[in-house]
């Protein structure tokens, strides 16, 4: 006999499966050619590795540090 924990677990697993399926069919996001922060060209290796990137590595580090500081 299943209980509420089993039902909740099944529901969570179903949502995870749906999210993964949606992610697989989502369109590929293209990266910017130039950094949003400093307007320097983003290397093609980074654009391929991090699809949808909008910042160069240096500006991304600054953004992440700023986000971490505001999260406190």
C-alpha positions in Angstrom: 0.0 0.0 0.0 1.4 3.3 -1.0 1.5 6.3 1.3 1.8 10.0 0.9 5.6 9.9 0.7 5.4 7.5 -2.2 2.9 9.7 -4.0 5.1 12.8 -3.4 8.2 11.0 -4.7 6.4 9.9 -7.8 5.1 13.4 -8.4 8.6 14.9 -8.0 10.1 12.3 -10.3 7.4 13.1 -12.9 8.2 16.8 -12.8 11.9 16.1 -13.1 11.3 13.9 -16.1 9.2 16.6 -17.7 11.8 19.3 -17.1 14.5 17.1 -18.6 12.4 16.3 -21.7 11.6 20.0 -22.2 15.3 20.9 -21.9 16.2 18.4 -24.6 13.8 20.0 -27.1 14.6 23.6 -26.1 16.2 25.6 -28.9 19.9 26.1 -28.7 20.8 29.6 -27.4 23.4 31.4 -29.3 26.1 33.3 -27.5 27.0 37.0 -28.1 30.0 37.8 -30.2 31.0 40.7 -27.9 30.9 40.9 -24.1 28.0 42.8 -22.7 30.2 44.2 -20.0 33.3 45.4 -21.7 32.5 45.0 -25.5 35.6 42.8 -26.1 35.1 39.8 -28.5 34.2 36.6 -26.6 36.5 33.8 -27.7 34.8 31.2 -29.9 35.9 28.4 -27.5 33.9 30.1 -24.7 30.9 30.7 -26.9 30.8 27.0 -27.9 31.4 25.8 -24.3 28.9 28.0 -22.6 25.9 28.4 -25.0 24.1 31.6 -24.4 27.0 33.4 -22.7 26.8 37.2 -22.7 30.1 38.0 -20.9 33.8 37.3 -21.3 35.4 35.3 -18.5 36.6 38.4 -16.6 33.2 40.1 -16.7 31.5 36.8 -15.8 33.6 36.6 -12.7 32.7 40.1 -11.7 29.0 39.3 -12.2 29.2 36.2 -10.1 31.0 38.0 -7.3 28.4 40.7 -7.4 25.6 38.2 -7.3 27.2 36.3 -4.4 27.6 39.5 -2.5 23.9 40.5 -3.0 22.8 37.0 -2.0 24.0 37.4 1.6 
